[in-house]
Amino acid sequence: MKEELTKTLTTFPVKRPQVLEADVVRFQNSKEKWIAFIGLIDGKPYEIFTGLTDDEDGILVPRWVNAGLIIKNKDEDGNSRYDFQYKNTRGYKTTIEGLSHKFNPEFWNYAKLISGTLRYGMPIDKVVDLINSLQLDTESINTWKNGVGRALKRYASEGVFSKTE
């Protein structure tokens, strides 16, 4: 049993690499448009940053951008910050600084919780089950929850979810 469980867990480096490949996933629930930046290690989700698109704080990523990098930086005071970088159509790097601070703090806190489960190897199907089981207050956060579950579900192995999900 222990050996079987070990096979299903993902093991990641103890220390987060400074640069992670990332997928950009867009989703819409009701009339709200959302975006997720999913940091990957070996093609497996390691962390997630999510929130509404077209936010006043400027999370405007062109529709054609589906991938990029999430870069962990430190400011002059030693505080961590996560930036998203992609190459534009001319090949120049475009960086959105402070990705970790661009979204509503409520979404940021839930995303930190989800990222923690990903970093420590919880299987994706169990992470999605956890997200789906959250009892949240507002329609907006429930909309977010549903989209995040769908965004992460794409990384689960074939046949992991039942046909009713």
N, C-alpha and C positions, 0 to 999 in steps of 0.2 A: 504494500500500500504506500509506504513512504517513497519507494523508488518510483512508483507510478505518479505520485504527486510532484516529485522533483522534475519529472519529464515535462509536466505541463506548465511549470513556472518558467518565466523568462528571467535570465540573470543579466544584469547590466553592470557596468563598471561602478565601483564604489563612489568615485568622484565624477560629477557631470563633466563631460568634455566641454570646452569653451564654445565649440561650434557643432551644431547638429543640423543634419538635413531636415527639411520640414515639408509637409504637405499643407496646402491651403484647401480647406473644405468649406464650401458655402452651402447654406441650407435656409429654407424658409418655412415658417410655421405661421399660420394665419396670414397676416399681411406683413409680419416682421421679417426682415432679412438679417441673417446672422452669418458670422464668419468664424472659422476655427483654424488656428495654426497648430499643427500637430508635429512636435519634434520627434524625430525617429532615430533609433540606433538599430543598425542591421535590418532596416525596414519595419521595425516594430515600434509602436507608440511608446514614448518615454515621458512626454509632457504635453500639456494642452493649454492654449490661451484662447479664450473665446469671448465674443460679445456681439453687439449689434453693429452692422455695417453702416456706413454713412454717418457715423457718430460725430458729434460736435468736436471731439478731440482729434479727428482726422484719420480714422482707420478707413482709408480709401485705397484699396488695392485694385489695380486693373483686373477686369474679368478674366483675362487670358492668363493671369498668374496663378499657377496651380502648385508651384513648388518654390523653395528658396532655402534660406538658412535661418536658424535661430541662434543668435550669438549672445553669450553671457558676457557682459561687461561690468566694470566697476566704475563708479563716478569718483570724483576727487575726494569724497568723504569715505570711500570704501564700501558704499552701498551697492548691492547687485542690481543690475538692470538687464532686461532681455530685449534685444533688438531683432527685427525681422529684415532680412536682406534678400533682394532678388535682382536678376539682371533684366534691364529693360530691353525693348526691341532692338536697340542699337548696341547692346552688349555692355552698357555701363551699369555699374552697381547702384541700386537705389536702396537706401536704408530707412526704415521706420524705427526711430529710436524710442525706447521706453514702452515697448509693446506690453510689458507687464503692468504698466500704469495707465494704459489708454482706455481700458474697459471699466465698466461699472464695478466698484469694489465687491459687490455681492457676487457677481460672476467670477471675479478674480479669486475670491475665497473658495468657492465651489471648485473652480478649476485647479487650485492648489491641492485640494483634497483628492480630486481625481488623478492628478499628476503623481501624487504620493502613492496611490494604489498601483499605478502603472510602473513607477520606478522600482517598487519592491516586488514586482513579479506577479501580481494578481493576473490570472488569465483574462483576456479581453472579454470573453463571454460573461465572466463573473463581474467585471467592472461595469459592463452594460447593465447587468441585472441590478447591481448596486445603484446605478444612476436612475434606472426605472423605478426603483423602490423608494426613492427620496420623496418625502411629503413636503412640498414647498408651498409657500403662502400665496404667491400671485400668479396670474395667468401668464405674465411675461416670463417669469423664471421657469414655469412649467413648460412653456414653449421652448425655451433654451434647453431644458433637460431632455426633451424628446429629440431635438436636433443633435445634441451632443452624443446621445446614445446611438443614433443612426450613423453619425460620422465615425464613431469608433468601431461600430459593428463591421465595417468594411475590412478591418484588419483581423477579424476572427478567422480561424481556419474553416474551410468548407465543412459543412455538416455539423457544426458546433451548436447552432441554434435550431430549434424545432421549426417546422413549417408554419406554425401558427404565429410566430413572432414576426 
